Amino acid sequence: MTETTAMEPFTYKGYRLTVTSVALDTGFKASVAIVGLEGGRLRSQRFLDVEPCDEEADAIASAVVEAEAWIDREGGAVRSGTHTGFLPLD
């Protein structure tokens, strides 16, 4: 069974971030879910392809850096799919 650890959610620029790390055979991989409201609409994005790291703390830090960079870059742009109303995953 793969061991998974979830951090306590925290807020960055009005977005809620939840980081989860997974123990691999050769290190750790982390992902982060970003959820926020903009203009009364729910916005969500999940990063799954943060590079694996030898140490869990490094994997988590990498996921946080990626999430904060995404918010800084894309935070004001609301883009929704035309058919479902779901936001595209970049």
Helices and strands as residue ranges (DSSP letters): E 4-6, E 10-12, E 15-24, E 27-38, E 41-47, H 56-74
